[in-house]
């Protein structure tokens, strides 16, 4: 074992509800005892607390447990099951998966905070990780407890009402891990008594929801080859699904499924086909061995067809196509995989033979319009694609930002590169830039407005290319890119796209490009953040700013919402802190 | 020099572990320099330009004399930890490129050493005369400060000679608007002073013109022409507009001869080299 688990003592923990049910209720003690026994079966945090705190406080814990039962009596309570994940819309107070539901909507049907009162929002609590680097997490909230990850593969559980910690897990990472873009992580998945963390040294681990203790630790792959994990896993049935990072290191990408109980790997889908497999011929020579095509953002799941829709990233080296002639399947594609077997049902490749680092690792969004079952993606290459979810057939592709790389479409309707788009040795200006019209930050689809909201970046880069030999575990770009200084300063916008027409309906302009995702709510709001540290509530219908709060650090995360004790909160990470906002 | 390195290493106990070496263990290895070039393109060229000749953002690293780094050990530390208070980020934190291993940093140093111009480039101009012009007839100091003397409206220029190419300094004088608002990428723009020209009309009808000191989606800080600082919420202004035409006049050859400009550049280089 490489790592040691660190569980912090909790001297500052005060049991929730202690001041809520004081001595005036002793006659309820027998009921409380009964309820506590019942609670122990389903989800009894009090047993954890009891082990750790003195007899004096134990009395309060009994009250606390009782309070928790009252609180949760009207909600789905107990451990998270696959059934609860499928029906997450029935418990809007909880946020059970990375995108809030299996469809990738990042939408909350809570409406206590709404367009008429958003101006009054205040910060309710702030949790500081005291760590440096980008803080990219989306928390989960289950029945009043918030689970999230921080920089350097820490994970923590908080009282979602107060932000006070319940436990902290800190992975001891080896010094030679190879994350391309910071020691980041985007969150956890949950099932039963476990939360799942995919680590920067390419392990999948299961932590006890009550203590943060490691229950199992599975090695996915040798990190020294350049593999990392940064995404939040997705739980489907009894499987923990992850996609690997490492497109900058010439890895061979894959998507894995692990048994939630044991950590045993059930299937692996290589995103670069090997010899004899369909698609292998889209790679020149041995280039497939270091072909990249990572899968580093959490996909979505359709329970009806039992399919995963999982996007993939760039072929390697990212900015040099010489030596890997062909389409380079399945890089920059959306894959429809059977969830039980990992078998490929269909794929759609957004950018063939990519030379601009335009990973398709944006959360795809399942949208139903009438009897049309669609899947939409605002792609890093600047086009908003709508596909038929059953077949992967392209239905439309419309730009939602400035693009210069394409001015025509092929017979399928797919935008094709023009003659001025390929990188050259001396460099060539192309829009969007290497970071794309959007990136990994989540979009949101509101079932209230029917709009798709995405954080768009307006920046162009000069792309250059240079030969580079592959060396295992070393960065493998074959290129460099530079800001295009002659153009306008970079800027950004939160854009509302009508998925039916692909047209941008409104935008809220940011001073500079943002790395914040979006959350839409049934309260008629869209929440997003900016690079200058503002958290912003927009009118979902018009894009008008209704409220903002300066958090003091840039946002590299997507917001989410939850409710505890009947009070709605909206949370987002910024700087090195996690913020929760609510009404006064 | 050795004493300096030793004391540096002793002072920074943590760094001692990181650095481990006073001199590049790969020094002089041409293969290391070639590998370092890949690292440079990925991690450094975004600001320091292809070939390390400097961009509008980062210094020309082909100069043998560098402001912050002399020894290999200092260069290792600067690449690892960044330079506090500047846009130079710590290894792996700039949002561009990757985190480099120790060996890769040494390769990078090998590359930078391989492209250094060994002969110290003596500026052609007369620094003494350049200083007279800066504080006198050329009127630079009415807006620019060097070593604590001068105005505040434009960028402080003490370090500019050590951190920008001669070409970019000359260009900034001859075409003052061209390099305006070359925004740094978000990871390095803690304090995004970009000198865009801003004009606001307040709710009570006052027009104020100046440069933007800082700005976000909702607020703006302005220094007006007489160095007064104004802090505004944008939605409380009657109007707000920005221009990329600099408040600084473009000095063409009739306003400032090539020789005089060369002298001013020589002055800035002499200050920047300190």
Interface residues (C-beta under 8 A of the other chain):
Chain A: X132 X133 X134 X176 X178 X179 X180 X181 X182 X248 X427 X464 X466 X468 X471 X474 X475 X477 X479 X480 X481 X482 X483 X485 X489 X490 X509 X510 X511 X512 X513 X515 X530 X531 X532 X533 X534 X536 X545 X548 X550 X554
Chain B: X35 X38 X39 X41 X42 X45 X46 X49 X50 X55 X56 X92 X93 X95 X97 X98 X99 X100 X101 X104 X179 X181 X182 X183 X185 X186 X187 X189 X192 X194 X215 X216 X217 X218
